Amino acid sequence: MQPDTAPDTGSRPTPTRPPKPLKDMRGFWRVLLAVVAPLPMTGMGLGYILSPVDGGTSFEDTVTAYTGHLDQARVTQYLGVPFLVLLIPATFAVIWVSRRGAPRLTTAGALLALLGQLAGFPLNQGGDLLAYMTAKRGLDVPTVAALQKALEEDPLALTGGLLFIIGIVVGLLLLGLALWRSGAAPAWAGIALALGGFTHPFMPGHTAAGTGLLVAAAGFAGAGWALLRMSDDDFDRAPGRLA
């Protein structure tokens, strides 16, 4: 008897296809951060300059000023949108530029700046929108003023406001110094960012305060310029799958 053997079908192992190359998105993120970097401080700086009231004005006086300048007040609020939406990625743009040349200083500035932003935005409820709606809708000023005062005196709002000031004054100061010390961006960019953030709360009047923020915007723009000049390899590692 013939031994049982499997017929030879001539089958061969199916060759494996090489994995499809990953799309390199480093250039997209690098350019996006560069474009975003100057927008928050530019918008907020222009908003301050165009505001019909100075910072620290009472709620009642703010409503009075807004009543006569509703369109102007609304424009200033729209100009503040980039600050609320894009300040965190703009801060990351500075961090990404300076992190190699000044790692410790960048880390300290990043921790303070990002902590202040992440705490301040959700916890610190500004009164501009309340004042605008009070003026536009003809709401009872004493009642809304009492509400605004209660919101400002809430412990969470006080904590958020304090952390936000620290983030802007100290955090951006350290990031500006890190940007200057890293040598990755023009020296004027680091100096502008440090001075603009540090001096903003102490500037007298809304025009001077807005000008200070525009100086800070120039520092952010310098970081953006450094990103545009940077190669993708310097920006980040090439895409690849983990083994």
C-alpha positions as CSV (number, residue, x, y, z in Angstrom):
1,M,0.0,0.0,0.0
2,Q,1.1,3.5,-0.7
3,P,1.6,5.7,2.3
4,D,-1.0,8.4,2.8
5,T,0.6,11.7,1.7
6,A,-1.0,15.1,1.1
7,P,-1.1,16.1,-2.5
8,D,1.3,18.8,-3.5
9,T,-0.8,21.7,-4.5
10,G,2.2,23.9,-5.2
11,S,0.9,26.5,-2.7
12,R,3.4,29.2,-1.6
13,P,3.3,31.7,1.3
14,T,1.4,34.8,0.5
15,P,3.8,37.7,0.4
16,T,3.1,40.4,3.0
17,R,2.6,43.9,1.7
18,P,4.8,46.6,3.2
19,P,2.8,48.9,5.5
20,K,1.4,52.0,3.9
21,P,3.7,55.0,4.7
22,L,2.2,57.3,7.3
23,K,1.2,60.8,6.2
24,D,3.8,63.3,7.5
25,M,1.7,66.1,9.2
26,R,4.6,67.9,10.9
27,G,4.6,70.8,8.4
28,F,0.9,71.3,9.0
29,W,1.2,71.5,12.7
30,R,4.3,73.7,12.5
31,V,2.7,76.2,10.2
32,L,-0.6,76.1,12.2
33,L,1.1,76.9,15.5
34,A,3.1,79.7,13.7
35,V,-0.1,81.3,12.4
36,V,-2.0,80.9,15.7
37,A,0.8,82.3,17.9
38,P,0.2,86.1,17.6
39,L,-3.6,86.0,17.3
40,P,-4.7,85.9,20.9
41,M,-2.7,88.8,22.2
42,T,-3.3,90.8,19.0
43,G,-7.1,90.4,19.4
44,M,-7.1,91.2,23.1
45,G,-4.8,94.2,22.7
46,L,-7.0,95.7,20.0
47,G,-10.0,95.0,22.2
48,Y,-8.5,96.9,25.1
49,I,-7.5,99.9,22.9
50,L,-11.0,100.1,21.4
51,S,-12.8,99.6,24.7
52,P,-15.0,102.5,25.8
53,V,-13.9,102.0,29.5
54,D,-10.7,101.4,31.4
55,G,-10.0,98.3,33.3
56,G,-11.3,98.3,36.9
57,T,-14.2,100.5,36.0
58,S,-17.3,99.8,38.2
59,F,-20.1,97.7,36.8
60,E,-22.5,100.6,36.9
61,D,-20.2,102.9,35.0
62,T,-19.4,100.2,32.5
63,V,-23.1,99.7,31.7
64,T,-23.4,103.5,31.2
65,A,-20.5,103.5,28.8
66,Y,-21.7,100.5,26.9
67,T,-25.2,102.0,26.6
68,G,-23.8,104.8,24.4
69,H,-21.4,102.5,22.5
70,L,-23.2,99.2,22.1
71,D,-21.6,98.4,18.7
72,Q,-18.1,99.3,19.9
73,A,-18.5,97.2,23.0
74,R,-19.7,94.2,20.9
75,V,-16.6,94.5,18.6
76,T,-14.3,94.4,21.6
77,Q,-15.9,91.2,22.8
78,Y,-15.4,89.6,19.4
79,L,-11.8,90.7,19.4
80,G,-11.4,88.8,22.7
81,V,-12.5,85.5,21.2
82,P,-9.0,84.5,19.9
83,F,-7.6,85.1,23.4
84,L,-10.1,82.7,25.0
85,V,-9.8,80.1,22.2
86,L,-6.2,80.2,21.1
87,L,-4.1,81.4,24.0
88,I,-3.2,77.9,25.1
89,P,-2.0,76.7,21.6
90,A,-0.2,80.0,21.2
91,T,1.6,79.3,24.5
92,F,2.5,75.8,23.2
93,A,4.0,77.5,20.2
94,V,6.5,79.4,22.4
95,I,7.1,76.3,24.5
96,W,7.9,74.3,21.4
97,V,10.4,76.8,20.1
98,S,12.3,77.4,23.4
99,R,12.2,74.0,25.0
100,R,15.5,72.7,23.7
101,G,17.6,75.7,24.2
102,A,16.3,76.6,27.6
103,P,14.6,73.5,29.0
104,R,14.4,74.3,32.7
105,L,13.3,77.9,32.2
106,T,10.7,76.8,29.6
107,T,9.3,74.2,31.9
108,A,8.9,76.6,34.8
109,G,7.2,79.2,32.5
110,A,5.0,76.6,30.9
111,L,3.8,75.2,34.2
112,L,2.8,78.6,35.5
113,A,1.4,80.0,32.2
114,L,-0.7,76.9,31.4
115,L,-1.9,76.5,35.0
116,G,-3.1,80.1,35.0
117,Q,-4.9,79.7,31.7
118,L,-6.5,76.4,32.5
119,A,-7.7,77.7,35.8
120,G,-8.6,81.2,34.8
121,F,-10.7,80.6,31.7
122,P,-13.4,78.4,33.3
123,L,-13.3,79.9,36.8
124,N,-12.9,83.6,36.3
125,Q,-16.2,85.0,34.9
126,G,-15.7,88.4,33.5
127,G,-18.3,91.1,33.8
128,D,-18.1,92.6,30.3
129,L,-20.7,90.3,28.8
130,L,-23.1,90.9,31.8
131,A,-22.6,94.7,31.4
132,Y,-23.2,94.5,27.7
133,M,-26.4,92.5,28.0
134,T,-27.6,94.8,30.8
135,A,-27.1,97.8,28.5
136,K,-28.6,96.1,25.5
137,R,-31.6,94.5,27.2
138,G,-32.3,97.3,29.6
139,L,-31.9,95.0,32.6
140,D,-32.1,96.3,36.2
141,V,-28.5,97.6,36.8
142,P,-28.5,97.3,40.7
143,T,-29.7,93.7,40.5
144,V,-27.2,92.6,37.8
145,A,-24.4,94.5,39.6
146,A,-25.1,92.6,42.8
147,L,-24.9,89.3,40.8
148,Q,-21.6,90.4,39.2
149,K,-20.2,91.3,42.6
150,A,-21.3,87.9,44.0
151,L,-19.6,86.1,41.1
152,E,-16.4,88.1,41.6
153,E,-16.2,87.3,45.3
154,D,-16.8,83.6,44.9
155,P,-13.8,81.6,46.2
156,L,-13.5,79.7,42.9
157,A,-13.5,82.9,40.9
158,L,-10.9,84.5,43.2
159,T,-8.7,81.5,42.9
160,G,-9.0,81.4,39.1
161,G,-8.3,85.1,38.8
162,L,-5.2,84.9,41.0
163,L,-3.8,81.9,39.1
164,F,-4.6,83.6,35.8
165,I,-2.7,86.8,36.8
166,I,0.3,84.7,37.9
167,G,0.2,82.8,34.6
168,I,0.2,86.0,32.6
169,V,2.6,88.1,34.7
170,V,5.1,85.4,35.8
171,G,4.5,82.6,33.4
172,L,4.8,84.7,30.2
173,L,7.8,86.5,31.8
174,L,9.6,83.2,32.2
175,L,8.6,82.0,28.8
176,G,9.9,85.3,27.3
177,L,13.2,84.9,29.0
178,A,13.4,81.3,27.9
179,L,12.7,82.3,24.3
180,W,15.4,84.9,24.5
181,R,17.9,82.6,26.2
182,S,17.2,79.6,23.8
183,G,18.5,81.5,20.8
184,A,15.9,79.8,18.7
185,A,14.0,83.1,18.0
186,P,15.2,86.7,17.6
187,A,16.2,88.3,20.9
188,W,13.6,91.0,20.5
189,A,10.8,88.4,20.5
190,G,11.7,87.0,23.9
191,I,12.1,90.5,25.4
192,A,8.8,91.7,23.9
193,L,7.0,88.6,25.3
194,A,8.5,89.1,28.8
195,L,7.8,92.8,29.0
196,G,4.3,92.6,27.4
197,G,3.0,90.0,29.8
198,F,4.7,91.3,32.9
199,T,3.7,94.9,32.5
200,H,0.1,94.4,31.3
201,P,-1.7,94.5,34.7
202,F,0.2,97.6,35.7
203,M,-0.4,99.8,32.7
204,P,-2.6,102.8,33.3
205,G,-5.7,103.1,31.1
206,H,-7.1,100.8,28.5
207,T,-5.0,102.2,25.7
208,A,-1.7,101.6,27.5
209,A,-2.8,98.1,28.6
210,G,-3.8,97.2,25.1
211,T,-0.5,98.5,23.8
212,G,1.3,96.2,26.3
213,L,-0.6,93.2,25.0
214,L,0.4,94.1,21.4
215,V,4.0,94.1,22.5
216,A,3.4,90.6,23.9
217,A,1.8,89.7,20.6
218,A,5.1,90.7,18.8
219,G,6.9,88.2,21.1
220,F,4.5,85.5,20.1
221,A,4.9,86.4,16.5
222,G,8.7,86.0,16.9
223,A,8.1,82.5,18.1
224,G,5.9,81.9,15.1
225,W,8.6,83.2,12.7
226,A,11.0,80.8,14.3
227,L,8.6,77.9,13.7
228,L,8.2,78.9,10.0
229,R,12.0,78.9,9.6
230,M,12.4,75.6,11.4
231,S,12.7,72.3,9.5
232,D,10.2,69.5,10.1
233,D,13.0,67.4,11.5
234,D,13.8,70.1,14.1
235,F,10.2,70.5,14.9
236,D,9.5,66.9,15.7
237,R,10.4,63.3,15.0
238,A,9.2,61.8,11.7
239,P,6.0,59.7,11.9
240,G,6.4,56.0,12.6
241,R,4.6,53.1,14.2
242,L,5.8,51.9,17.6
243,A,7.3,48.4,17.4
